[in-house]
Amino acid sequence: MVKNIFVLLGSFHKKEAEEMLDEVRLYARAHALNIVEERWVPGSMEKPLALKQLLMRDDVDGGVVLGIIEKGETKHGLVMASAVIHAIMQLQLEFMKPIGVGILGPEILPDQIPPRVRPYARAAAAAVNTMLRPK
């Protein structure tokens, strides 16, 4: 049975996010997941609102949230990641729709990003797929 999902991405790391999106598309095609919307937001702080809007859709069974929260000069990324992940978990429970989270970081260093882009995106897609098809 085909399940409808969305993909929510931050455009702050556009090149890497496009690669992550490509990986989710490949996974979706191979696993009977139909991507009904791909939504771009500026960064991680905008994800909770967009996520809620997407979860409110009747044609959506679940989704994938992708992005990168890179190490900065301050602890802003840690605070942001904590707030965003908490919001994602709360929305997942509120709507009872699974969310695969493929957000690299926080505190990820630039040289750690490239080898993790595709595996994290694929793992996020696999997580939502698993939750949509419980045994």
N, CA, C and O atoms as a GROMACS GRO file, in nm:
protein
  540
    1MET      N    1   0.084  -0.119   0.000
    1MET     CA    2   0.000   0.000   0.000
    1MET      C    3   0.088   0.125   0.000
    1MET      O    4   0.180   0.137   0.082
    2VAL      N    5   0.062   0.216  -0.089
    2VAL     CA    6   0.139   0.340  -0.100
    2VAL      C    7   0.101   0.435   0.014
    2VAL      O    8  -0.017   0.453   0.043
    3LYS      N    9   0.200   0.493   0.076
    3LYS     CA   10   0.180   0.591   0.182
    3LYS      C   11   0.228   0.728   0.133
    3LYS      O   12   0.329   0.738   0.064
    4ASN      N   13   0.154   0.832   0.170
    4ASN     CA   14   0.188   0.969   0.131
    4ASN      C   15   0.273   1.036   0.238
    4ASN      O   16   0.237   1.039   0.356
    5ILE      N   17   0.385   1.089   0.194
    5ILE     CA   18   0.473   1.162   0.285
    5ILE      C   19   0.508   1.298   0.226
    5ILE      O   20   0.485   1.324   0.108
    6PHE      N   21   0.563   1.382   0.310
    6PHE     CA   22   0.620   1.510   0.267
    6PHE      C   23   0.767   1.510   0.306
    6PHE      O   24   0.811   1.430   0.388
    7VAL      N   25   0.841   1.602   0.245
    7VAL     CA   26   0.980   1.625   0.283
    7VAL      C   27   0.993   1.774   0.313
    7VAL      O   28   0.959   1.859   0.230
    8LEU      N   29   1.042   1.804   0.431
    8LEU     CA   30   1.061   1.942   0.477
    8LEU      C   31   1.210   1.966   0.492
    8LEU      O   32   1.280   1.891   0.559
    9LEU      N   33   1.259   2.072   0.426
    9LEU     CA   34   1.403   2.098   0.424
    9LEU      C   35   1.434   2.244   0.454
    9LEU      O   36   1.355   2.334   0.426
   10GLY      N   37   1.551   2.265   0.510
   10GLY     CA   38   1.603   2.400   0.529
   10GLY      C   39   1.693   2.437   0.413
   10GLY      O   40   1.773   2.355   0.368
   11SER      N   41   1.681   2.558   0.365
   11SER     CA   42   1.760   2.601   0.249
   11SER      C   43   1.893   2.667   0.287
   11SER      O   44   1.969   2.707   0.199
   12PHE      N   45   1.922   2.678   0.416
   12PHE     CA   46   2.047   2.742   0.459
   12PHE      C   47   2.168   2.666   0.404
   12PHE      O   48   2.266   2.728   0.364
   13HIS      N   49   2.162   2.534   0.402
   13HIS     CA   50   2.266   2.450   0.342
   13HIS      C   51   2.207   2.385   0.216
   13HIS      O   52   2.192   2.263   0.209
   14LYS      N   53   2.174   2.467   0.119
   14LYS     CA   54   2.097   2.425   0.001
   14LYS      C   55   2.161   2.309  -0.075
   14LYS      O   56   2.092   2.213  -0.109
   15LYS      N   57   2.290   2.316  -0.102
   15LYS     CA   58   2.356   2.211  -0.180
   15LYS      C   59   2.343   2.076  -0.111
   15LYS      O   60   2.307   1.977  -0.175
   16GLU      N   61   2.371   2.072   0.015
   16GLU     CA   62   2.364   1.947   0.091
   16GLU      C   63   2.219   1.900   0.105
   16GLU      O   64   2.191   1.780   0.098
   17ALA      N   65   2.128   1.995   0.124
   17ALA     CA   66   1.986   1.960   0.138
   17ALA      C   67   1.932   1.900   0.008
   17ALA      O   68   1.851   1.808   0.011
   18GLU      N   69   1.976   1.951  -0.105
   18GLU     CA   70   1.933   1.895  -0.234
   18GLU      C   71   1.981   1.752  -0.249
   18GLU      O   72   1.911   1.667  -0.304
   19GLU      N   73   2.101   1.725  -0.200
   19GLU     CA   74   2.153   1.588  -0.204
   19GLU      C   75   2.072   1.497  -0.111
   19GLU      O   76   2.043   1.382  -0.144
   20MET      N   77   2.035   1.550   0.005
   20MET     CA   78   1.952   1.474   0.098
   20MET      C   79   1.815   1.445   0.036
   20MET      O   80   1.764   1.334   0.046
   21LEU      N   81   1.758   1.544  -0.028
   21LEU     CA   82   1.628   1.527  -0.094
   21LEU      C   83   1.636   1.421  -0.203
   21LEU      O   84   1.546   1.338  -0.216
   22ASP      N   85   1.743   1.423  -0.279
   22ASP     CA   86   1.762   1.322  -0.383
   22ASP      C   87   1.762   1.181  -0.323
   22ASP      O   88   1.703   1.089  -0.380
   23GLU      N   89   1.827   1.166  -0.209
   23GLU     CA   90   1.833   1.034  -0.143
   23GLU      C   91   1.695   0.990  -0.095
   23GLU      O   92   1.659   0.873  -0.107
   24VAL      N   93   1.618   1.083  -0.040
   24VAL     CA   94   1.482   1.049   0.005
   24VAL      C   95   1.394   1.013  -0.115
   24VAL      O   96   1.314   0.920  -0.107
   25ARG      N   97   1.410   1.085  -0.224
   25ARG     CA   98   1.333   1.051  -0.344
   25ARG      C   99   1.364   0.909  -0.391
   25ARG      O  100   1.274   0.833  -0.425
   26LEU      N  101   1.492   0.875  -0.393
   26LEU     CA  102   1.533   0.739  -0.434
   26LEU      C  103   1.473   0.634  -0.341
   26LEU      O  104   1.421   0.532  -0.387
   27TYR      N  105   1.482   0.659  -0.212
   27TYR     CA  106   1.427   0.566  -0.114
   27TYR      C  107   1.275   0.553  -0.131
   27TYR      O  108   1.221   0.443  -0.129
   28ALA      N  109   1.209   0.665  -0.147
   28ALA     CA  110   1.063   0.666  -0.160
   28ALA      C  111   1.018   0.583  -0.281
   28ALA      O  112   0.925   0.503  -0.271
   29ARG      N  113   1.084   0.602  -0.394
   29ARG     CA  114   1.048   0.526  -0.515
   29ARG      C  115   1.062   0.375  -0.493
   29ARG      O  116   0.982   0.297  -0.544
   30ALA      N  117   1.162   0.336  -0.418
   30ALA     CA  118   1.190   0.194  -0.397
   30ALA      C  119   1.102   0.131  -0.288
   30ALA      O  120   1.099   0.009  -0.274
   31HIS      N  121   1.031   0.214  -0.210
   31HIS     CA  122   0.958   0.161  -0.095
   31HIS      C  123   0.811   0.206  -0.087
   31HIS      O  124   0.757   0.217   0.022
   32ALA      N  125   0.749   0.232  -0.199
   32ALA     CA  126   0.606   0.265  -0.204
   32ALA      C  127   0.569   0.384  -0.116
   32ALA      O  128   0.467   0.384  -0.048
   33LEU      N  129   0.654   0.486  -0.119
   33LEU     CA  130   0.623   0.612  -0.052
   33LEU      C  131   0.602   0.718  -0.159
   33LEU      O  132   0.686   0.736  -0.247
   34ASN      N  133   0.490   0.787  -0.151
   34ASN     CA  134   0.458   0.892  -0.247
   34ASN      C  135   0.483   1.027  -0.182
   34ASN      O  136   0.420   1.062  -0.082
   35ILE      N  137   0.575   1.104  -0.238
   35ILE     CA  138   0.605   1.237  -0.184
   35ILE      C  139   0.502   1.334  -0.240
   35ILE      O  140   0.503   1.367  -0.359
   36VAL      N  141   0.413   1.381  -0.152
   36VAL     CA  142   0.305   1.471  -0.196
   36VAL      C  143   0.348   1.617  -0.191
   36VAL      O  144   0.287   1.702  -0.257
   37GLU      N  145   0.451   1.647  -0.114
   37GLU     CA  146   0.501   1.785  -0.112
   37GLU      C  147   0.645   1.787  -0.065
   37GLU      O  148   0.685   1.712   0.024
   38GLU      N  149   0.722   1.876  -0.128
   38GLU     CA  150   0.858   1.908  -0.085
   38GLU      C  151   0.856   2.055  -0.049
   38GLU      O  152   0.838   2.141  -0.136
   39ARG      N  153   0.876   2.084   0.078
   39ARG     CA  154   0.867   2.223   0.122
   39ARG      C  155   1.002   2.270   0.177
   39ARG      O  156   1.064   2.205   0.260
   40TRP      N  157   1.044   2.386   0.126
   40TRP     CA  158   1.168   2.449   0.169
   40TRP      C  159   1.136   2.563   0.264
   40TRP      O  160   1.045   2.642   0.240
   41VAL      N  161   1.211   2.572   0.372
   41VAL     CA  162   1.203   2.684   0.466
   41VAL      C  163   1.344   2.739   0.482
   41VAL      O  164   1.441   2.670   0.450
   42PRO      N  165   1.358   2.863   0.533
   42PRO     CA  166   1.492   2.921   0.544
   42PRO      C  167   1.591   2.840   0.628
   42PRO      O  168   1.706   2.822   0.589
   43GLY      N  169   1.546   2.790   0.742
   43GLY     CA  170   1.637   2.717   0.829
   43GLY      C  171   1.560   2.634   0.930
   43GLY      O  172   1.439   2.614   0.915
   44SER      N  173   1.629   2.587   1.030
   44SER     CA  174   1.567   2.496   1.126
   44SER      C  175   1.461   2.562   1.213
   44SER      O  176   1.364   2.496   1.251
   45MET      N  177   1.476   2.688   1.245
   45MET     CA  178   1.379   2.754   1.332
   45MET      C  179   1.241   2.765   1.267
   45MET      O  180   1.141   2.776   1.338
   46GLU      N  181   1.236   2.763   1.137
   46GLU     CA  182   1.108   2.772   1.066
   46GLU      C  183   1.041   2.636   1.046
   46GLU      O  184   0.926   2.630   1.002
   47LYS      N  185   1.110   2.530   1.079
   47LYS     CA  186   1.057   2.396   1.054
   47LYS      C  187   0.934   2.361   1.137
   47LYS      O  188   0.841   2.303   1.081
   48PRO      N  189   0.927   2.392   1.265
   48PRO     CA  190   0.807   2.352   1.341
   48PRO      C  191   0.675   2.405   1.285
   48PRO      O  192   0.578   2.330   1.278
   49LEU      N  193   0.670   2.530   1.244
   49LEU     CA  194   0.546   2.585   1.189
   49LEU      C  195   0.510   2.516   1.058
   49LEU      O  196   0.396   2.475   1.038
   50ALA      N  197   0.608   2.503   0.969
   50ALA     CA  198   0.583   2.436   0.841
   50ALA      C  199   0.544   2.290   0.865
   50ALA      O  200   0.458   2.237   0.795
   51LEU      N  201   0.607   2.227   0.962
   51LEU     CA  202   0.576   2.089   0.995
   51LEU      C  203   0.431   2.076   1.040
   51LEU      O  204   0.360   1.984   0.997
   52LYS      N  205   0.386   2.165   1.125
   52LYS     CA  206   0.247   2.159   1.171
   52LYS      C  207   0.151   2.176   1.054
   52LYS      O  208   0.051   2.105   1.045
   53GLN      N  209   0.181   2.271   0.966
   53GLN     CA  210   0.095   2.293   0.849
   53GLN      C  211   0.087   2.166   0.764
   53GLN      O  212  -0.021   2.130   0.716
   54LEU      N  213   0.198   2.099   0.745
   54LEU     CA  214   0.201   1.977   0.664
   54LEU      C  215   0.128   1.862   0.734
   54LEU      O  216   0.057   1.785   0.670
   55LEU      N  217   0.146   1.850   0.863
   55LEU     CA  218   0.081   1.742   0.938
   55LEU      C  219  -0.071   1.758   0.943
   55LEU      O  220  -0.144   1.660   0.962
   56MET      N  221  -0.120   1.880   0.927
   56MET     CA  222  -0.263   1.905   0.928
   56MET      C  223  -0.332   1.855   0.800
   56MET      O  224  -0.454   1.844   0.796
   57ARG      N  225  -0.255   1.826   0.699
   57ARG     CA  226  -0.313   1.780   0.572
   57ARG      C  227  -0.370   1.640   0.588
   57ARG      O  228  -0.306   1.552   0.646
   58ASP      N  229  -0.490   1.619   0.537
   58ASP     CA  230  -0.554   1.488   0.544
   58ASP      C  231  -0.487   1.385   0.452
   58ASP      O  232  -0.496   1.265   0.476
   59ASP      N  233  -0.421   1.433   0.348
   59ASP     CA  234  -0.359   1.341   0.252
   59ASP      C  235  -0.217   1.301   0.289
   59ASP      O  236  -0.147   1.240   0.209
   60VAL      N  237  -0.174   1.335   0.410
   60VAL     CA  238  -0.038   1.307   0.454
   60VAL      C  239  -0.041   1.201   0.564
   60VAL      O  240  -0.113   1.213   0.663
   61ASP      N  241   0.041   1.096   0.544
   61ASP     CA  242   0.053   0.990   0.644
   61ASP      C  243   0.172   1.011   0.737
   61ASP      O  244   0.171   0.962   0.850
   62GLY      N  245   0.273   1.083   0.692
   62GLY     CA  246   0.394   1.108   0.769
   62GLY      C  247   0.488   1.195   0.689
   62GLY      O  248   0.453   1.244   0.582
   63GLY      N  249   0.607   1.213   0.742
   63GLY     CA  250   0.700   1.300   0.670
   63GLY      C  251   0.844   1.282   0.712
   63GLY      O  252   0.876   1.207   0.805
   64VAL      N  253   0.929   1.353   0.641
   64VAL     CA  254   1.073   1.352   0.665
   64VAL      C  255   1.117   1.497   0.680
   64VAL      O  256   1.083   1.582   0.598
   65VAL      N  257   1.194   1.524   0.785
   65VAL     CA  258   1.248   1.657   0.809
   65VAL      C  259   1.400   1.648   0.797
   65VAL      O  260   1.464   1.568   0.865
   66LEU      N  261   1.457   1.730   0.710
   66LEU     CA  262   1.600   1.725   0.681
   66LEU      C  263   1.666   1.861   0.705
   66LEU      O  264   1.602   1.965   0.693
   67GLY      N  265   1.793   1.858   0.739
   67GLY     CA  266   1.867   1.982   0.754
   67GLY      C  267   2.001   1.961   0.821
   67GLY      O  268   2.045   1.848   0.845
   68ILE      N  269   2.065   2.073   0.849
   68ILE     CA  270   2.198   2.072   0.911
   68ILE      C  271   2.203   2.185   1.012
   68ILE      O  272   2.166   2.299   0.981
   69ILE      N  273   2.248   2.155   1.132
   69ILE     CA  274   2.274   2.258   1.232
   69ILE      C  275   2.422   2.250   1.265
   69ILE      O  276   2.466   2.169   1.347
   70GLU      N  277   2.497   2.335   1.198
   70GLU     CA  278   2.642   2.334   1.204
   70GLU      C  279   2.695   2.399   1.332
   70GLU      O  280   2.629   2.483   1.392
   71LYS      N  281   2.814   2.358   1.370
   71LYS     CA  282   2.880   2.418   1.487
   71LYS      C  283   2.913   2.563   1.455
   71LYS      O  284   2.971   2.594   1.351
   72GLY      N  285   2.875   2.651   1.546
   72GLY     CA  286   2.905   2.793   1.528
   72GLY      C  287   3.000   2.841   1.636
   72GLY      O  288   3.058   2.762   1.710
   73GLU      N  289   3.014   2.970   1.644
   73GLU     CA  290   3.103   3.030   1.744
   73GLU      C  291   3.039   3.039   1.881
   73GLU      O  292   3.107   3.057   1.982
   74THR      N  293   2.906   3.027   1.885
   74THR     CA  294   2.834   3.030   2.012
   74THR      C  295   2.754   2.901   2.027
   74THR      O  296   2.762   2.813   1.941
   75LYS      N  297   2.678   2.890   2.133
   75LYS     CA  298   2.596   2.771   2.157
   75LYS      C  299   2.456   2.785   2.096
   75LYS      O  300   2.366   2.708   2.132
   76HIS      N  301   2.438   2.880   2.007
   76HIS     CA  302   2.308   2.902   1.942
   76HIS      C  303   2.254   2.774   1.879
   76HIS      O  304   2.135   2.744   1.891
   77GLY      N  305   2.341   2.699   1.813
   77GLY     CA  306   2.298   2.577   1.745
   77GLY      C  307   2.245   2.472   1.842
   77GLY      O  308   2.149   2.402   1.810
   78LEU      N  309   2.307   2.462   1.958
   78LEU     CA  310   2.259   2.365   2.058
   78LEU      C  311   2.120   2.402   2.108
   78LEU      O  312   2.033   2.317   2.121
   79VAL      N  313   2.102   2.530   2.136
   79VAL     CA  314   1.972   2.577   2.183
   79VAL      C  315   1.866   2.557   2.075
   79VAL      O  316   1.756   2.510   2.102
   80MET      N  317   1.901   2.594   1.953
   80MET     CA  318   1.809   2.582   1.841
   80MET      C  319   1.773   2.435   1.818
   80MET      O  320   1.656   2.402   1.801
   81ALA      N  321   1.872   2.348   1.817
   81ALA     CA  322   1.846   2.206   1.792
   81ALA      C  323   1.756   2.147   1.900
   81ALA      O  324   1.665   2.070   1.869
   82SER      N  325   1.780   2.183   2.023
   82SER     CA  326   1.698   2.132   2.132
   82SER      C  327   1.552   2.174   2.114
   82SER      O  328   1.461   2.092   2.128
   83ALA      N  329   1.531   2.300   2.084
   83ALA     CA  330   1.395   2.352   2.065
   83ALA      C  331   1.327   2.288   1.944
   83ALA      O  332   1.210   2.251   1.951
   84VAL      N  333   1.398   2.275   1.835
   84VAL     CA  334   1.341   2.222   1.711
   84VAL      C  335   1.308   2.073   1.727
   84VAL      O  336   1.199   2.030   1.689
   85ILE      N  337   1.399   1.996   1.780
   85ILE     CA  338   1.374   1.853   1.799
   85ILE      C  339   1.258   1.831   1.895
   85ILE      O  340   1.175   1.743   1.873
   86HIS      N  341   1.253   1.910   2.001
   86HIS     CA  342   1.141   1.898   2.095
   86HIS      C  343   1.009   1.927   2.024
   86HIS      O  344   0.911   1.854   2.041
   87ALA      N  345   1.005   2.032   1.945
   87ALA     CA  346   0.883   2.068   1.872
   87ALA      C  347   0.844   1.956   1.774
   87ALA      O  348   0.726   1.923   1.762
   88ILE      N  349   0.941   1.899   1.706
   88ILE     CA  350   0.913   1.791   1.611
   88ILE      C  351   0.850   1.672   1.685
   88ILE      O  352   0.751   1.615   1.639
   89MET      N  353   0.908   1.636   1.798
   89MET     CA  354   0.855   1.522   1.874
   89MET      C  355   0.714   1.551   1.924
   89MET      O  356   0.628   1.463   1.920
   90GLN      N  357   0.690   1.672   1.971
   90GLN     CA  358   0.557   1.708   2.020
   90GLN      C  359   0.453   1.704   1.908
   90GLN      O  360   0.342   1.655   1.928
   91LEU      N  361   0.489   1.753   1.790
   91LEU     CA  362   0.396   1.753   1.678
   91LEU      C  363   0.369   1.610   1.629
   91LEU      O  364   0.257   1.578   1.590
   92GLN      N  365   0.470   1.528   1.632
   92GLN     CA  366   0.453   1.389   1.592
   92GLN      C  367   0.349   1.322   1.683
   92GLN      O  368   0.263   1.248   1.636
   93LEU      N  369   0.358   1.348   1.812
   93LEU     CA  370   0.265   1.290   1.907
   93LEU      C  371   0.126   1.354   1.897
   93LEU      O  372   0.024   1.285   1.909
   94GLU      N  373   0.122   1.484   1.875
   94GLU     CA  374  -0.006   1.554   1.863
   94GLU      C  375  -0.088   1.501   1.746
   94GLU      O  376  -0.208   1.479   1.758
   95PHE      N  377  -0.022   1.480   1.632
   95PHE     CA  378  -0.093   1.439   1.511
   95PHE      C  379  -0.090   1.288   1.489
   95PHE      O  380  -0.159   1.236   1.401
   96MET      N  381  -0.012   1.217   1.569
   96MET     CA  382   0.001   1.071   1.558
   96MET      C  383   0.040   1.030   1.417
   96MET      O  384  -0.010   0.932   1.362
   97LYS      N  385   0.132   1.108   1.360
   97LYS     CA  386   0.188   1.077   1.229
   97LYS      C  387   0.340   1.076   1.245
   97LYS      O  388   0.397   1.168   1.304
   98PRO      N  389   0.406   0.973   1.193
   98PRO     CA  390   0.550   0.961   1.213
   98PRO      C  391   0.632   1.060   1.132
   98PRO      O  392   0.597   1.096   1.019
   99ILE      N  393   0.740   1.104   1.193
   99ILE     CA  394   0.834   1.196   1.130
   99ILE      C  395   0.973   1.133   1.135
   99ILE      O  396   1.023   1.099   1.243
  100GLY      N  397   1.035   1.117   1.021
  100GLY     CA  398   1.174   1.074   1.015
  100GLY      C  399   1.261   1.198   1.020
  100GLY      O  400   1.248   1.288   0.937
  101VAL      N  401   1.350   1.203   1.117
  101VAL     CA  402   1.434   1.322   1.137
  101VAL      C  403   1.574   1.294   1.084
  101VAL      O  404   1.644   1.204   1.131
  102GLY      N  405   1.614   1.373   0.986
  102GLY     CA  406   1.748   1.365   0.928
  102GLY      C  407   1.815   1.500   0.937
  102GLY      O  408   1.856   1.559   0.837
  103ILE      N  409   1.827   1.550   1.060
  103ILE     CA  410   1.894   1.678   1.082
  103ILE      C  411   2.033   1.649   1.136
  103ILE      O  412   2.046   1.595   1.246
  104LEU      N  413   2.135   1.683   1.061
  104LEU     CA  414   2.273   1.663   1.104
  104LEU      C  415   2.308   1.769   1.208
  104LEU      O  416   2.272   1.886   1.193
  105GLY      N  417   2.376   1.728   1.313
  105GLY     CA  418   2.415   1.820   1.418
  105GLY      C  419   2.325   1.800   1.538
  105GLY      O  420   2.252   1.701   1.545
  106PRO      N  421   2.329   1.891   1.632
  106PRO     CA  422   2.402   2.018   1.627
  106PRO      C  423   2.552   1.997   1.648
  106PRO      O  424   2.598   1.888   1.682
  107GLU      N  425   2.623   2.103   1.628
  107GLU     CA  426   2.768   2.104   1.652
  107GLU      C  427   2.845   2.023   1.548
  107GLU      O  428   2.961   1.990   1.571
  108ILE      N  429   2.782   1.992   1.434
  108ILE     CA  430   2.855   1.919   1.331
  108ILE      C  431   2.955   2.013   1.265
  108ILE      O  432   2.926   2.130   1.240
  109LEU      N  433   3.073   1.961   1.238
  109LEU     CA  434   3.179   2.039   1.173
  109LEU      C  435   3.169   2.024   1.022
  109LEU      O  436   3.120   1.922   0.973
  110PRO      N  437   3.214   2.125   0.949
  110PRO     CA  438   3.201   2.121   0.803
  110PRO      C  439   3.254   1.993   0.738
  110PRO      O  440   3.192   1.942   0.644
  111ASP      N  441   3.367   1.942   0.785
  111ASP     CA  442   3.423   1.822   0.723
  111ASP      C  443   3.347   1.695   0.760
  111ASP      O  444   3.368   1.590   0.698
  112GLN      N  445   3.260   1.702   0.859
  112GLN     CA  446   3.179   1.587   0.898
  112GLN      C  447   3.049   1.578   0.817
  112GLN      O  448   2.982   1.475   0.819
  113ILE      N  449   3.015   1.684   0.748
  113ILE     CA  450   2.886   1.689   0.678
  113ILE      C  451   2.881   1.598   0.555
  113ILE      O  452   2.791   1.514   0.547
  114PRO      N  453   2.973   1.609   0.458
  114PRO     CA  454   2.958   1.533   0.333
  114PRO      C  455   2.935   1.382   0.350
  114PRO      O  456   2.847   1.328   0.283
  115PRO      N  457   3.011   1.313   0.435
  115PRO     CA  458   2.987   1.168   0.442
  115PRO      C  459   2.856   1.129   0.511
  115PRO      O  460   2.815   1.013   0.504
  116ARG      N  461   2.791   1.223   0.577
  116ARG     CA  462   2.668   1.193   0.650
  116ARG      C  463   2.540   1.233   0.576
  116ARG      O  464   2.430   1.190   0.612
  117VAL      N  465   2.552   1.315   0.473
  117VAL     CA  466   2.435   1.370   0.405
  117VAL      C  467   2.338   1.261   0.358
  117VAL      O  468   2.222   1.260   0.397
  118ARG      N  469   2.384   1.172   0.276
  118ARG     CA  470   2.296   1.068   0.220
  118ARG      C  471   2.255   0.964   0.325
  118ARG      O  472   2.138   0.927   0.330
  119PRO      N  473   2.346   0.914   0.408
  119PRO     CA  474   2.303   0.815   0.509
  119PRO      C  475   2.197   0.869   0.606
  119PRO      O  476   2.104   0.796   0.642
  120TYR      N  477   2.210   0.993   0.649
  120TYR     CA  478   2.110   1.049   0.742
  120TYR      C  479   1.975   1.066   0.674
  120TYR      O  480   1.871   1.040   0.734
  121ALA      N  481   1.977   1.110   0.549
  121ALA     CA  482   1.851   1.127   0.475
  121ALA      C  483   1.784   0.992   0.454
  121ALA      O  484   1.663   0.979   0.471
  122ARG      N  485   1.862   0.894   0.416
  122ARG     CA  486   1.807   0.760   0.394
  122ARG      C  487   1.752   0.702   0.524
  122ARG      O  488   1.645   0.642   0.525
  123ALA      N  489   1.825   0.721   0.632
  123ALA     CA  490   1.779   0.670   0.762
  123ALA      C  491   1.648   0.736   0.804
  123ALA      O  492   1.561   0.671   0.862
  124ALA      N  493   1.634   0.865   0.777
  124ALA     CA  494   1.510   0.936   0.811
  124ALA      C  495   1.393   0.881   0.730
  124ALA      O  496   1.284   0.861   0.784
  125ALA      N  497   1.415   0.858   0.602
  125ALA     CA  498   1.310   0.800   0.518
  125ALA      C  499   1.276   0.658   0.563
  125ALA      O  500   1.159   0.620   0.567
  126ALA      N  501   1.377   0.581   0.598
  126ALA     CA  502   1.354   0.444   0.646
  126ALA      C  503   1.278   0.444   0.778
  126ALA      O  504   1.193   0.358   0.801
  127ALA      N  505   1.307   0.540   0.864
  127ALA     CA  506   1.238   0.548   0.993
  127ALA      C  507   1.089   0.574   0.974
  127ALA      O  508   1.006   0.507   1.035
  128VAL      N  509   1.055   0.670   0.890
  128VAL     CA  510   0.913   0.699   0.868
  128VAL      C  511   0.845   0.581   0.799
  128VAL      O  512   0.731   0.548   0.831
  129ASN      N  513   0.914   0.518   0.707
  129ASN     CA  514   0.858   0.402   0.639
  129ASN      C  515   0.830   0.290   0.739
  129ASN      O  516   0.724   0.228   0.734
  130THR      N  517   0.922   0.263   0.828
  130THR     CA  518   0.903   0.159   0.930
  130THR      C  519   0.783   0.190   1.019
  130THR      O  520   0.704   0.101   1.051
  131MET      N  521   0.771   0.316   1.059
  131MET     CA  522   0.661   0.353   1.147
  131MET      C  523   0.526   0.351   1.076
  131MET      O  524   0.422   0.332   1.140
  132LEU      N  525   0.526   0.370   0.944
  132LEU     CA  526   0.402   0.366   0.867
  132LEU      C  527   0.358   0.223   0.836
  132LEU      O  528   0.244   0.200   0.797
  133ARG      N  529   0.447   0.128   0.854
  133ARG     CA  530   0.418  -0.011   0.820
  133ARG      C  531   0.452  -0.102   0.938
  133ARG      O  532   0.536  -0.191   0.926
  134PRO      N  533   0.386  -0.081   1.052
  134PRO     CA  534   0.419  -0.164   1.168
  134PRO      C  535   0.386  -0.311   1.143
  134PRO      O  536   0.291  -0.344   1.073
  135LYS      N  537   0.466  -0.396   1.199
  135LYS     CA  538   0.446  -0.541   1.184
  135LYS      C  539   0.350  -0.591   1.288
  135LYS      O  540   0.320  -0.711   1.292
   0.00000   0.00000   0.00000
